[in-house]
Amino acid sequence: MPIAVDIDVMLAKRKMSVGELADRVGITPANLAVLKNGRAKAVRFATLAALCEVLECQPGDLLRWEAEDAVVG
């Protein structure tokens, strides 16, 4: 998929665990893992806003577009 998810980068920068983020955002760790690993088909704006609020970042810090032909291998 051409949308890459960088939640793990922000978690490392904030020194926060997946469990802590899930708890503070109000979603299950399993659902956060689906999103974090790029397996989600969609994300609610409310969830994205909550992630940004907790991680003190912008949506573009969590999501980025990559051209499909740029993926090698």
ABEGO torsion letter per residue (X at the ends): XABBBAAAAAAAAAGBBAAAAAAAAGBBAAAAAAAAAGABABBBAAAAAAAAAAAGBBAAAABBBBBAAABBX
